[in-house]
Amino acid sequence: MQRSDVRRGDGTWVGLSLEVRNRPLPGLGVLSAGARLLLAQESRTVVLAVVAERPQGVG
């Protein structure tokens, strides 16, 4: 990980930047778009679902 300061043009410090390199990808990921939900393990789909309009379940 590389740490660096973020500064304005006049040199005023405004924040901190962290750059992470060579990190392992997570084995399990959750993606969503609208009412759709995708649970994937690496490149394999584990669950593909539509969340009910009233959040009481998944189909």
C-alpha distance matrix in Angstrom:
0.0 3.8 6.6 10.0 13.5 15.7 19.2 22.6 24.8 26.5 23.5 23.4 20.1 19.7 16.3 12.6 10.1 6.7 5.6 4.5 6.3 9.1 9.3 13.0 15.3 17.3 20.8 22.6 22.4 24.7 25.8 28.5 30.8 33.7 35.5 34.0 31.5 29.8 28.2 26.8 25.6 23.6 26.2 29.2 30.7 31.4 33.0 34.2 36.0 37.5 37.2 40.6 41.5 42.0 39.0 41.2 40.1 38.6 40.7
3.8 0.0 3.8 6.7 10.4 12.7 16.1 19.5 21.5 23.2 20.1 20.3 17.2 17.3 14.1 10.5 8.1 5.7 5.1 6.6 8.3 11.6 12.5 16.3 18.3 20.5 24.0 25.7 25.2 27.2 27.8 30.3 32.2 35.1 37.2 35.9 33.6 32.1 30.9 29.6 28.6 26.5 28.9 32.0 33.4 34.4 35.8 36.6 38.3 39.6 39.3 42.6 43.2 43.8 41.0 43.4 42.5 41.0 43.1
6.6 3.8 0.0 3.8 7.1 9.8 13.1 16.7 19.0 20.4 17.1 17.0 13.7 13.9 10.8 7.2 5.8 4.8 6.6 9.0 11.6 15.0 15.3 19.0 20.8 22.5 26.2 27.4 26.6 28.2 28.8 30.9 32.7 35.3 37.5 36.5 34.4 33.3 32.2 31.3 30.7 28.9 31.2 34.2 35.3 36.1 37.2 37.9 39.3 40.2 39.6 42.8 43.0 43.5 40.8 43.3 42.7 41.5 43.9
10.0 6.7 3.8 0.0 3.8 6.6 9.6 13.2 15.3 16.7 13.5 13.7 10.7 11.3 8.9 6.0 5.2 6.6 8.4 11.7 14.1 17.7 18.3 22.1 23.5 25.3 29.1 30.1 28.9 30.3 30.4 32.2 33.6 36.1 38.6 37.8 36.0 35.1 34.4 33.6 33.2 31.4 33.5 36.5 37.5 38.5 39.3 39.8 41.0 41.7 41.1 44.1 44.1 44.7 42.2 44.9 44.5 43.3 45.7
13.5 10.4 7.1 3.8 0.0 3.8 6.3 10.1 12.6 13.5 10.2 10.0 6.9 7.8 6.1 4.7 6.0 8.9 11.3 14.8 17.4 21.2 21.5 25.1 26.2 27.8 31.6 32.3 30.8 31.7 31.6 33.1 34.3 36.4 39.0 38.6 37.1 36.6 36.1 35.6 35.5 33.9 35.9 38.8 39.5 40.4 41.0 41.2 42.2 42.5 41.7 44.5 44.2 44.7 42.4 45.2 45.1 44.2 46.6
15.7 12.7 9.8 6.6 3.8 0.0 3.8 7.0 9.9 11.4 9.0 8.5 6.0 5.7 5.0 5.5 6.4 10.1 12.3 15.9 18.6 22.4 22.6 26.1 26.7 28.3 32.0 32.4 30.5 31.1 30.6 31.7 32.5 34.5 37.4 37.1 35.9 35.6 35.5 35.2 35.6 34.0 35.6 38.6 39.0 40.1 40.4 40.3 41.1 41.2 40.3 43.1 42.5 43.1 41.1 44.1 44.1 43.1 45.5
19.2 16.1 13.1 9.6 6.3 3.8 0.0 3.8 6.6 7.7 5.4 5.3 4.4 5.4 7.0 8.8 10.2 13.8 15.9 19.6 22.2 25.9 26.3 29.8 30.4 32.0 35.8 36.0 34.0 34.5 33.7 34.6 35.2 36.9 39.9 39.9 38.9 38.8 38.9 38.7 39.2 37.5 39.1 42.0 42.4 43.6 43.7 43.4 44.1 44.0 43.1 45.7 44.8 45.5 43.6 46.8 46.9 46.1 48.5
22.6 19.5 16.7 13.2 10.1 7.0 3.8 0.0 3.8 5.4 5.3 5.3 6.6 6.8 9.5 11.9 13.2 16.9 18.8 22.6 25.0 28.8 29.2 32.5 32.8 34.4 38.1 38.1 35.9 36.0 34.9 35.5 35.6 37.1 40.3 40.5 39.9 40.0 40.4 40.4 41.1 39.5 40.8 43.7 43.9 45.2 45.1 44.6 45.0 44.7 43.8 46.2 45.1 45.8 44.2 47.6 47.8 47.0 49.3
24.8 21.5 19.0 15.3 12.6 9.9 6.6 3.8 0.0 3.8 5.5 7.4 9.7 10.5 13.1 15.2 16.0 19.6 21.0 24.8 26.8 30.6 31.3 34.8 35.1 36.9 40.6 40.8 38.5 38.7 37.5 38.1 38.0 39.6 42.9 43.0 42.5 42.6 43.1 42.8 43.6 41.8 42.9 46.0 46.2 47.8 47.8 47.1 47.7 47.3 46.6 49.0 47.8 48.8 47.3 50.7 50.9 49.9 52.1
26.5 23.2 20.4 16.7 13.5 11.4 7.7 5.4 3.8 0.0 3.8 5.7 9.1 10.8 13.9 16.3 17.8 21.4 23.3 27.0 29.3 33.0 33.7 37.2 37.8 39.4 43.2 43.3 41.1 41.3 40.2 40.8 40.8 42.3 45.5 45.8 45.2 45.3 45.8 45.6 46.3 44.6 45.9 48.9 49.2 50.5 50.5 49.9 50.4 50.0 49.0 51.4 50.1 50.9 49.4 52.7 53.1 52.3 54.6
23.5 20.1 17.1 13.5 10.2 9.0 5.4 5.3 5.5 3.8 0.0 3.8 6.3 9.1 11.6 13.5 15.2 18.7 20.7 24.4 26.7 30.5 31.2 34.8 35.5 37.2 41.0 41.3 39.4 39.8 39.1 39.9 40.3 41.9 45.0 45.1 44.2 44.1 44.3 44.0 44.5 42.8 44.3 47.3 47.7 48.9 49.1 48.8 49.4 49.2 48.2 50.7 49.7 50.3 48.6 51.8 52.0 51.3 53.7
23.4 20.3 17.0 13.7 10.0 8.5 5.3 5.3 7.4 5.7 3.8 0.0 3.8 6.3 9.5 12.1 14.5 18.1 20.7 24.3 27.0 30.8 31.0 34.4 35.1 36.4 40.1 40.2 38.2 38.4 37.7 38.4 38.8 40.3 43.2 43.5 42.7 42.8 42.9 43.0 43.6 42.2 43.8 46.7 46.8 47.8 47.7 47.4 47.8 47.5 46.3 48.6 47.5 47.9 46.2 49.3 49.8 49.3 51.9
20.1 17.2 13.7 10.7 6.9 6.0 4.4 6.6 9.7 9.1 6.3 3.8 0.0 3.8 6.0 8.5 11.3 14.8 17.6 21.1 24.0 27.7 27.7 31.1 31.8 33.0 36.8 36.9 35.1 35.4 35.0 35.8 36.5 38.1 40.9 41.1 40.0 40.0 39.9 40.0 40.4 39.1 40.9 43.7 43.9 44.7 44.8 44.7 45.1 44.9 43.7 46.1 45.3 45.6 43.6 46.7 47.1 46.5 49.2
19.7 17.3 13.9 11.3 7.8 5.7 5.4 6.8 10.5 10.8 9.1 6.3 3.8 0.0 3.8 7.3 10.0 13.6 16.6 20.0 23.1 26.8 26.4 29.6 29.9 30.8 34.6 34.4 32.3 32.3 31.8 32.4 33.0 34.5 37.3 37.6 36.6 36.9 36.9 37.2 37.9 36.8 38.5 41.1 41.1 41.9 41.7 41.5 41.8 41.4 40.1 42.5 41.5 41.9 40.0 43.1 43.6 43.1 45.7
16.3 14.1 10.8 8.9 6.1 5.0 7.0 9.5 13.1 13.9 11.6 9.5 6.0 3.8 0.0 3.8 6.8 10.1 13.3 16.5 19.8 23.4 22.8 26.1 26.5 27.3 31.1 31.1 29.1 29.4 29.1 30.0 31.0 32.7 35.3 35.4 34.1 34.2 34.0 34.1 34.6 33.5 35.4 38.0 38.1 38.8 38.8 38.8 39.2 39.2 37.9 40.5 39.8 40.1 38.0 41.0 41.2 40.6 43.3
12.6 10.5 7.2 6.0 4.7 5.5 8.8 11.9 15.2 16.3 13.5 12.1 8.5 7.3 3.8 0.0 3.8 6.7 10.1 13.1 16.5 20.0 19.5 22.8 23.6 24.6 28.4 28.7 27.1 27.8 27.9 29.2 30.6 32.6 35.0 34.7 33.1 32.8 32.3 32.1 32.3 31.0 33.1 35.8 36.2 36.9 37.2 37.5 38.2 38.5 37.4 40.2 39.9 40.2 37.8 40.7 40.6 39.8 42.5
10.1 8.1 5.8 5.2 6.0 6.4 10.2 13.2 16.0 17.8 15.2 14.5 11.3 10.0 6.8 3.8 0.0 3.8 6.6 9.9 13.1 16.7 16.5 19.9 20.6 22.1 25.9 26.4 24.8 25.8 25.7 27.3 28.6 31.0 33.5 32.9 31.2 30.6 30.1 29.6 29.6 28.1 30.0 32.9 33.5 34.4 35.0 35.2 36.3 36.8 36.0 39.0 38.9 39.5 37.1 39.9 39.5 38.4 40.8
6.7 5.7 4.8 6.6 8.9 10.1 13.8 16.9 19.6 21.4 18.7 18.1 14.8 13.6 10.1 6.7 3.8 0.0 3.8 6.5 9.9 13.4 13.0 16.4 17.4 18.9 22.7 23.6 22.4 23.8 24.1 26.2 27.9 30.5 32.7 31.8 29.8 28.8 27.9 27.1 26.8 25.2 27.5 30.3 31.2 32.0 32.8 33.4 34.7 35.5 34.9 38.1 38.3 38.9 36.3 38.8 38.2 37.0 39.3
5.6 5.1 6.6 8.4 11.3 12.3 15.9 18.8 21.0 23.3 20.7 20.7 17.6 16.6 13.3 10.1 6.6 3.8 0.0 3.8 6.5 10.2 10.5 14.1 15.2 17.4 21.0 22.3 21.2 23.0 23.2 25.6 27.3 30.2 32.5 31.1 29.1 27.7 26.8 25.6 25.1 23.1 25.1 28.2 29.4 30.5 31.7 32.2 33.9 35.0 34.8 38.1 38.6 39.5 36.8 39.3 38.3 36.8 38.8
4.5 6.6 9.0 11.7 14.8 15.9 19.6 22.6 24.8 27.0 24.4 24.3 21.1 20.0 16.5 13.1 9.9 6.5 3.8 0.0 3.8 6.9 6.7 10.4 11.9 14.2 17.8 19.4 18.8 21.0 21.7 24.5 26.6 29.7 31.6 29.9 27.6 25.8 24.5 23.0 22.1 20.1 22.4 25.4 26.9 27.9 29.3 30.2 32.1 33.6 33.5 37.0 37.8 38.7 35.8 38.0 36.8 35.1 37.0
6.3 8.3 11.6 14.1 17.4 18.6 22.2 25.0 26.8 29.3 26.7 27.0 24.0 23.1 19.8 16.5 13.1 9.9 6.5 3.8 0.0 3.8 5.6 9.2 11.2 14.2 17.4 19.5 19.3 22.0 22.6 25.7 27.7 31.1 32.9 30.9 28.5 26.3 24.9 22.9 21.7 19.1 21.3 24.5 26.4 27.7 29.6 30.5 32.8 34.5 34.8 38.5 39.5 40.6 37.7 39.8 38.3 36.3 37.9
9.1 11.6 15.0 17.7 21.2 22.4 25.9 28.8 30.6 33.0 30.5 30.8 27.7 26.8 23.4 20.0 16.7 13.4 10.2 6.9 3.8 0.0 3.8 6.5 9.1 12.4 15.1 17.8 18.1 21.2 22.2 25.6 27.8 31.3 32.8 30.4 27.9 25.3 23.6 21.2 19.5 16.7 19.0 22.2 24.5 25.7 28.0 29.2 31.7 33.9 34.4 38.1 39.5 40.6 37.7 39.5 37.7 35.5 36.9
9.3 12.5 15.3 18.3 21.5 22.6 26.3 29.2 31.3 33.7 31.2 31.0 27.7 26.4 22.8 19.5 16.5 13.0 10.5 6.7 5.6 3.8 0.0 3.8 6.4 9.1 12.2 14.6 15.1 18.2 19.6 23.0 25.6 29.0 30.2 27.9 25.1 22.7 20.7 18.6 16.9 14.6 17.4 20.3 22.2 23.1 25.2 26.6 29.0 31.1 31.5 35.2 36.6 37.5 34.4 36.2 34.4 32.4 34.0
13.0 16.3 19.0 22.1 25.1 26.1 29.8 32.5 34.8 37.2 34.8 34.4 31.1 29.6 26.1 22.8 19.9 16.4 14.1 10.4 9.2 6.5 3.8 0.0 3.8 6.4 8.8 11.7 12.8 16.3 18.1 21.7 24.6 28.0 28.9 26.3 23.3 20.5 18.2 15.8 13.6 11.4 14.4 17.1 19.2 20.0 22.4 24.1 26.7 29.1 29.7 33.4 35.2 36.2 33.0 34.5 32.4 30.2 31.6
15.3 18.3 20.8 23.5 26.2 26.7 30.4 32.8 35.1 37.8 35.5 35.1 31.8 29.9 26.5 23.6 20.6 17.4 15.2 11.9 11.2 9.1 6.4 3.8 0.0 3.8 6.4 8.8 9.4 12.9 14.5 18.2 21.0 24.4 25.3 22.6 19.6 16.8 14.7 12.3 10.5 8.3 11.3 13.9 15.8 16.7 19.0 20.5 23.1 25.5 26.2 30.0 31.8 32.9 29.8 31.4 29.2 26.8 28.1
17.3 20.5 22.5 25.3 27.8 28.3 32.0 34.4 36.9 39.4 37.2 36.4 33.0 30.8 27.3 24.6 22.1 18.9 17.4 14.2 14.2 12.4 9.1 6.4 3.8 0.0 3.8 5.5 6.8 10.4 12.8 16.4 19.7 22.9 23.3 20.7 17.4 14.7 12.1 10.2 8.4 7.6 11.1 12.9 14.2 14.3 16.4 18.3 20.7 23.2 23.6 27.3 29.3 30.2 26.9 28.2 26.0 23.9 25.4
20.8 24.0 26.2 29.1 31.6 32.0 35.8 38.1 40.6 43.2 41.0 40.1 36.8 34.6 31.1 28.4 25.9 22.7 21.0 17.8 17.4 15.1 12.2 8.8 6.4 3.8 0.0 3.8 6.8 10.5 13.3 16.9 20.2 23.4 23.2 20.3 16.9 13.8 10.7 8.3 5.5 5.4 9.2 10.2 11.8 11.6 14.3 16.6 19.3 22.3 23.0 26.7 29.1 30.0 26.7 27.6 25.0 22.7 23.8
22.6 25.7 27.4 30.1 32.3 32.4 36.0 38.1 40.8 43.3 41.3 40.2 36.9 34.4 31.1 28.7 26.4 23.6 22.3 19.4 19.5 17.8 14.6 11.7 8.8 5.5 3.8 0.0 3.8 7.1 10.2 13.7 17.2 20.1 19.7 16.9 13.4 10.5 7.2 5.8 4.5 6.3 9.4 9.5 9.9 9.2 11.2 13.5 15.9 18.7 19.3 22.9 25.4 26.2 22.9 23.8 21.3 19.0 20.3
22.4 25.2 26.6 28.9 30.8 30.5 34.0 35.9 38.5 41.1 39.4 38.2 35.1 32.3 29.1 27.1 24.8 22.4 21.2 18.8 19.3 18.1 15.1 12.8 9.4 6.8 6.8 3.8 0.0 3.8 6.6 10.2 13.6 16.7 16.7 14.0 10.6 8.1 5.8 5.3 6.4 7.6 9.6 10.2 9.7 9.7 10.6 12.0 14.1 16.4 16.9 20.7 22.8 23.8 20.8 22.2 19.8 17.4 18.9
24.7 27.2 28.2 30.3 31.7 31.1 34.5 36.0 38.7 41.3 39.8 38.4 35.4 32.3 29.4 27.8 25.8 23.8 23.0 21.0 22.0 21.2 18.2 16.3 12.9 10.4 10.5 7.1 3.8 0.0 3.8 6.8 10.5 13.2 13.0 10.7 7.3 5.7 4.7 6.5 9.0 10.8 11.9 11.9 10.2 10.0 9.4 10.1 11.3 13.2 13.4 17.1 19.0 20.2 17.2 18.8 16.7 14.3 16.0
25.8 27.8 28.8 30.4 31.6 30.6 33.7 34.9 37.5 40.2 39.1 37.7 35.0 31.8 29.1 27.9 25.7 24.1 23.2 21.7 22.6 22.2 19.6 18.1 14.5 12.8 13.3 10.2 6.6 3.8 0.0 3.8 7.0 10.2 10.8 8.4 6.0 5.1 6.5 8.1 11.3 12.4 12.5 12.8 10.8 11.6 10.5 9.7 10.8 11.9 12.5 16.3 17.7 19.4 16.9 19.1 17.1 14.5 15.9
28.5 30.3 30.9 32.2 33.1 31.7 34.6 35.5 38.1 40.8 39.9 38.4 35.8 32.4 30.0 29.2 27.3 26.2 25.6 24.5 25.7 25.6 23.0 21.7 18.2 16.4 16.9 13.7 10.2 6.8 3.8 0.0 3.8 6.5 7.3 5.6 4.6 6.2 8.8 11.2 14.7 16.0 15.7 15.7 13.0 13.7 11.6 9.9 9.6 9.6 9.9 13.4 14.3 16.3 14.3 16.8 15.2 12.9 14.3
30.8 32.2 32.7 33.6 34.3 32.5 35.2 35.6 38.0 40.8 40.3 38.8 36.5 33.0 31.0 30.6 28.6 27.9 27.3 26.6 27.7 27.8 25.6 24.6 21.0 19.7 20.2 17.2 13.6 10.5 7.0 3.8 0.0 3.8 6.1 5.3 6.8 8.7 12.0 14.1 17.7 18.7 17.8 17.9 15.2 16.4 14.0 11.4 10.8 9.7 10.4 13.3 13.5 16.1 15.0 17.8 16.5 14.2 15.1
33.7 35.1 35.3 36.1 36.4 34.5 36.9 37.1 39.6 42.3 41.9 40.3 38.1 34.5 32.7 32.6 31.0 30.5 30.2 29.7 31.1 31.3 29.0 28.0 24.4 22.9 23.4 20.1 16.7 13.2 10.2 6.5 3.8 0.0 3.8 5.6 8.2 11.2 14.5 17.1 20.8 22.1 21.2 20.9 17.9 18.6 15.7 13.0 11.2 8.9 8.9 10.9 10.3 13.2 12.7 15.8 15.0 13.2 14.2
35.5 37.2 37.5 38.6 39.0 37.4 39.9 40.3 42.9 45.5 45.0 43.2 40.9 37.3 35.3 35.0 33.5 32.7 32.5 31.6 32.9 32.8 30.2 28.9 25.3 23.3 23.2 19.7 16.7 13.0 10.8 7.3 6.1 3.8 0.0 3.8 6.6 10.2 13.4 16.4 20.1 22.0 21.2 20.2 16.8 17.0 13.6 10.9 8.3 5.5 5.2 7.4 7.7 10.5 9.9 12.6 11.5 9.6 10.5
34.0 35.9 36.5 37.8 38.6 37.1 39.9 40.5 43.0 45.8 45.1 43.5 41.1 37.6 35.4 34.7 32.9 31.8 31.1 29.9 30.9 30.4 27.9 26.3 22.6 20.7 20.3 16.9 14.0 10.7 8.4 5.6 5.3 5.6 3.8 0.0 3.8 6.8 10.3 13.0 16.8 18.6 17.5 16.5 13.1 13.6 10.5 7.5 5.8 4.6 6.3 9.5 10.9 13.6 12.3 14.4 12.4 9.5 9.9
31.5 33.6 34.4 36.0 37.1 35.9 38.9 39.9 42.5 45.2 44.2 42.7 40.0 36.6 34.1 33.1 31.2 29.8 29.1 27.6 28.5 27.9 25.1 23.3 19.6 17.4 16.9 13.4 10.6 7.3 6.0 4.6 6.8 8.2 6.6 3.8 0.0 3.8 6.7 9.9 13.5 15.7 15.2 14.1 10.8 10.7 7.8 5.9 5.2 6.0 7.0 10.8 12.9 14.8 12.6 14.3 11.9 9.0 10.0
29.8 32.1 33.3 35.1 36.6 35.6 38.8 40.0 42.6 45.3 44.1 42.8 40.0 36.9 34.2 32.8 30.6 28.8 27.7 25.8 26.3 25.3 22.7 20.5 16.8 14.7 13.8 10.5 8.1 5.7 5.1 6.2 8.7 11.2 10.2 6.8 3.8 0.0 3.8 6.3 10.0 12.0 11.4 10.3 7.2 7.6 5.7 4.7 6.5 8.9 10.5 14.3 16.6 18.5 16.1 17.5 14.7 11.4 11.9
28.2 30.9 32.2 34.4 36.1 35.5 38.9 40.4 43.1 45.8 44.3 42.9 39.9 36.9 34.0 32.3 30.1 27.9 26.8 24.5 24.9 23.6 20.7 18.2 14.7 12.1 10.7 7.2 5.8 4.7 6.5 8.8 12.0 14.5 13.4 10.3 6.7 3.8 0.0 3.8 7.0 9.8 10.2 8.8 6.3 5.4 4.9 6.5 8.7 11.6 12.7 16.4 19.0 20.3 17.5 18.4 15.5 12.6 13.4
26.8 29.6 31.3 33.6 35.6 35.2 38.7 40.4 42.8 45.6 44.0 43.0 40.0 37.2 34.1 32.1 29.6 27.1 25.6 23.0 22.9 21.2 18.6 15.8 12.3 10.2 8.3 5.8 5.3 6.5 8.1 11.2 14.1 17.1 16.4 13.0 9.9 6.3 3.8 0.0 3.8 6.1 6.5 5.5 4.4 5.1 6.9 8.5 11.6 14.7 16.3 20.0 22.6 24.0 21.3 22.2 19.2 16.1 16.6
25.6 28.6 30.7 33.2 35.5 35.6 39.2 41.1 43.6 46.3 44.5 43.6 40.4 37.9 34.6 32.3 29.6 26.8 25.1 22.1 21.7 19.5 16.9 13.6 10.5 8.4 5.5 4.5 6.4 9.0 11.3 14.7 17.7 20.8 20.1 16.8 13.5 10.0 7.0 3.8 0.0 3.8 5.9 5.2 6.4 6.5 9.5 11.9 15.0 18.3 19.7 23.3 26.0 27.3 24.3 24.9 21.9 19.1 19.6
23.6 26.5 28.9 31.4 33.9 34.0 37.5 39.5 41.8 44.6 42.8 42.2 39.1 36.8 33.5 31.0 28.1 25.2 23.1 20.1 19.1 16.7 14.6 11.4 8.3 7.6 5.4 6.3 7.6 10.8 12.4 16.0 18.7 22.1 22.0 18.6 15.7 12.0 9.8 6.1 3.8 0.0 3.8 5.7 8.2 9.6 12.6 14.3 17.6 20.7 22.3 26.0 28.5 30.0 27.1 28.1 25.2 22.2 22.6
26.2 28.9 31.2 33.5 35.9 35.6 39.1 40.8 42.9 45.9 44.3 43.8 40.9 38.5 35.4 33.1 30.0 27.5 25.1 22.4 21.3 19.0 17.4 14.4 11.3 11.1 9.2 9.4 9.6 11.9 12.5 15.7 17.8 21.2 21.2 17.5 15.2 11.4 10.2 6.5 5.9 3.8 0.0 3.8 6.7 9.4 12.2 13.1 16.7 19.7 21.9 25.6 27.9 29.9 27.4 28.4 25.3 22.0 21.8
29.2 32.0 34.2 36.5 38.8 38.6 42.0 43.7 46.0 48.9 47.3 46.7 43.7 41.1 38.0 35.8 32.9 30.3 28.2 25.4 24.5 22.2 20.3 17.1 13.9 12.9 10.2 9.5 10.2 11.9 12.8 15.7 17.9 20.9 20.2 16.5 14.1 10.3 8.8 5.5 5.2 5.7 3.8 0.0 3.8 6.3 9.3 10.8 14.5 17.9 20.2 23.7 26.4 28.3 25.8 26.4 23.0 19.7 19.2
30.7 33.4 35.3 37.5 39.5 39.0 42.4 43.9 46.2 49.2 47.7 46.8 43.9 41.1 38.1 36.2 33.5 31.2 29.4 26.9 26.4 24.5 22.2 19.2 15.8 14.2 11.8 9.9 9.7 10.2 10.8 13.0 15.2 17.9 16.8 13.1 10.8 7.2 6.3 4.4 6.4 8.2 6.7 3.8 0.0 3.8 5.9 7.0 10.7 14.1 16.5 20.0 22.8 24.7 22.3 22.8 19.5 16.0 15.4
31.4 34.4 36.1 38.5 40.4 40.1 43.6 45.2 47.8 50.5 48.9 47.8 44.7 41.9 38.8 36.9 34.4 32.0 30.5 27.9 27.7 25.7 23.1 20.0 16.7 14.3 11.6 9.2 9.7 10.0 11.6 13.7 16.4 18.6 17.0 13.6 10.7 7.6 5.4 5.1 6.5 9.6 9.4 6.3 3.8 0.0 3.8 6.9 10.0 13.7 15.5 18.8 22.0 23.4 20.7 20.8 17.3 14.2 13.9
33.0 35.8 37.2 39.3 41.0 40.4 43.7 45.1 47.8 50.5 49.1 47.7 44.8 41.7 38.8 37.2 35.0 32.8 31.7 29.3 29.6 28.0 25.2 22.4 19.0 16.4 14.3 11.2 10.6 9.4 10.5 11.6 14.0 15.7 13.6 10.5 7.8 5.7 4.9 6.9 9.5 12.6 12.2 9.3 5.9 3.8 0.0 3.8 6.3 10.0 11.8 15.1 18.3 19.7 17.2 17.3 13.8 10.5 10.2
34.2 36.6 37.9 39.8 41.2 40.3 43.4 44.6 47.1 49.9 48.8 47.4 44.7 41.5 38.8 37.5 35.2 33.4 32.2 30.2 30.5 29.2 26.6 24.1 20.5 18.3 16.6 13.5 12.0 10.1 9.7 9.9 11.4 13.0 10.9 7.5 5.9 4.7 6.5 8.5 11.9 14.3 13.1 10.8 7.0 6.9 3.8 0.0 3.8 7.3 10.0 13.2 16.1 18.1 16.2 16.8 13.4 9.7 8.9
36.0 38.3 39.3 41.0 42.2 41.1 44.1 45.0 47.7 50.4 49.4 47.8 45.1 41.8 39.2 38.2 36.3 34.7 33.9 32.1 32.8 31.7 29.0 26.7 23.1 20.7 19.3 15.9 14.1 11.3 10.8 9.6 10.8 11.2 8.3 5.8 5.2 6.5 8.7 11.6 15.0 17.6 16.7 14.5 10.7 10.0 6.3 3.8 0.0 3.8 6.4 9.4 12.5 14.5 12.7 13.3 10.1 6.4 5.6
37.5 39.6 40.2 41.7 42.5 41.2 44.0 44.7 47.3 50.0 49.2 47.5 44.9 41.4 39.2 38.5 36.8 35.5 35.0 33.6 34.5 33.9 31.1 29.1 25.5 23.2 22.3 18.7 16.4 13.2 11.9 9.6 9.7 8.9 5.5 4.6 6.0 8.9 11.6 14.7 18.3 20.7 19.7 17.9 14.1 13.7 10.0 7.3 3.8 0.0 3.8 6.4 9.0 11.5 10.4 11.6 9.0 5.9 5.5
37.2 39.3 39.6 41.1 41.7 40.3 43.1 43.8 46.6 49.0 48.2 46.3 43.7 40.1 37.9 37.4 36.0 34.9 34.8 33.5 34.8 34.4 31.5 29.7 26.2 23.6 23.0 19.3 16.9 13.4 12.5 9.9 10.4 8.9 5.2 6.3 7.0 10.5 12.7 16.3 19.7 22.3 21.9 20.2 16.5 15.5 11.8 10.0 6.4 3.8 0.0 3.8 6.5 8.2 6.7 8.2 6.4 4.5 6.4
40.6 42.6 42.8 44.1 44.5 43.1 45.7 46.2 49.0 51.4 50.7 48.6 46.1 42.5 40.5 40.2 39.0 38.1 38.1 37.0 38.5 38.1 35.2 33.4 30.0 27.3 26.7 22.9 20.7 17.1 16.3 13.4 13.3 10.9 7.4 9.5 10.8 14.3 16.4 20.0 23.3 26.0 25.6 23.7 20.0 18.8 15.1 13.2 9.4 6.4 3.8 0.0 3.8 5.4 5.4 6.5 5.8 5.7 7.1
41.5 43.2 43.0 44.1 44.2 42.5 44.8 45.1 47.8 50.1 49.7 47.5 45.3 41.5 39.8 39.9 38.9 38.3 38.6 37.8 39.5 39.5 36.6 35.2 31.8 29.3 29.1 25.4 22.8 19.0 17.7 14.3 13.5 10.3 7.7 10.9 12.9 16.6 19.0 22.6 26.0 28.5 27.9 26.4 22.8 22.0 18.3 16.1 12.5 9.0 6.5 3.8 0.0 3.8 5.9 8.1 8.9 9.5 10.8
42.0 43.8 43.5 44.7 44.7 43.1 45.5 45.8 48.8 50.9 50.3 47.9 45.6 41.9 40.1 40.2 39.5 38.9 39.5 38.7 40.6 40.6 37.5 36.2 32.9 30.2 30.0 26.2 23.8 20.2 19.4 16.3 16.1 13.2 10.5 13.6 14.8 18.5 20.3 24.0 27.3 30.0 29.9 28.3 24.7 23.4 19.7 18.1 14.5 11.5 8.2 5.4 3.8 0.0 3.8 5.7 8.0 10.0 12.1
39.0 41.0 40.8 42.2 42.4 41.1 43.6 44.2 47.3 49.4 48.6 46.2 43.6 40.0 38.0 37.8 37.1 36.3 36.8 35.8 37.7 37.7 34.4 33.0 29.8 26.9 26.7 22.9 20.8 17.2 16.9 14.3 15.0 12.7 9.9 12.3 12.6 16.1 17.5 21.3 24.3 27.1 27.4 25.8 22.3 20.7 17.2 16.2 12.7 10.4 6.7 5.4 5.9 3.8 0.0 3.8 5.7 7.9 11.0
41.2 43.4 43.3 44.9 45.2 44.1 46.8 47.6 50.7 52.7 51.8 49.3 46.7 43.1 41.0 40.7 39.9 38.8 39.3 38.0 39.8 39.5 36.2 34.5 31.4 28.2 27.6 23.8 22.2 18.8 19.1 16.8 17.8 15.8 12.6 14.4 14.3 17.5 18.4 22.2 24.9 28.1 28.4 26.4 22.8 20.8 17.3 16.8 13.3 11.6 8.2 6.5 8.1 5.7 3.8 0.0 3.8 7.3 10.2
40.1 42.5 42.7 44.5 45.1 44.1 46.9 47.8 50.9 53.1 52.0 49.8 47.1 43.6 41.2 40.6 39.5 38.2 38.3 36.8 38.3 37.7 34.4 32.4 29.2 26.0 25.0 21.3 19.8 16.7 17.1 15.2 16.5 15.0 11.5 12.4 11.9 14.7 15.5 19.2 21.9 25.2 25.3 23.0 19.5 17.3 13.8 13.4 10.1 9.0 6.4 5.8 8.9 8.0 5.7 3.8 0.0 3.8 6.8
38.6 41.0 41.5 43.3 44.2 43.1 46.1 47.0 49.9 52.3 51.3 49.3 46.5 43.1 40.6 39.8 38.4 37.0 36.8 35.1 36.3 35.5 32.4 30.2 26.8 23.9 22.7 19.0 17.4 14.3 14.5 12.9 14.2 13.2 9.6 9.5 9.0 11.4 12.6 16.1 19.1 22.2 22.0 19.7 16.0 14.2 10.5 9.7 6.4 5.9 4.5 5.7 9.5 10.0 7.9 7.3 3.8 0.0 3.8
40.7 43.1 43.9 45.7 46.6 45.5 48.5 49.3 52.1 54.6 53.7 51.9 49.2 45.7 43.3 42.5 40.8 39.3 38.8 37.0 37.9 36.9 34.0 31.6 28.1 25.4 23.8 20.3 18.9 16.0 15.9 14.3 15.1 14.2 10.5 9.9 10.0 11.9 13.4 16.6 19.6 22.6 21.8 19.2 15.4 13.9 10.2 8.9 5.6 5.5 6.4 7.1 10.8 12.1 11.0 10.2 6.8 3.8 0.0
